[in-house]
Amino acid sequence: MSIRINEDRCIGCGRCTEACPGNLILLQDGAAGRKAKIREVRDCWGCTACMKECPVS
């Protein structure tokens, strides 16, 4: 199982990047502002640490 980031809901706070034990999430600048992005979805452990820290779920 891996997580999926909903870019419409992401507020770019970076809490998920700090929580991810695999260092798989980064903040990326784009047209809609700073958003979280998974480096390689296949590497996600599915631990949900990022989801637990996310203020917008």
Protein Blocks (a to p, Z undefined) as FASTA:
>chain_A
ZZdddfklpgolommmmmmmnlpaccdddfkopadddfblmlpgolommmmmpmnZZ
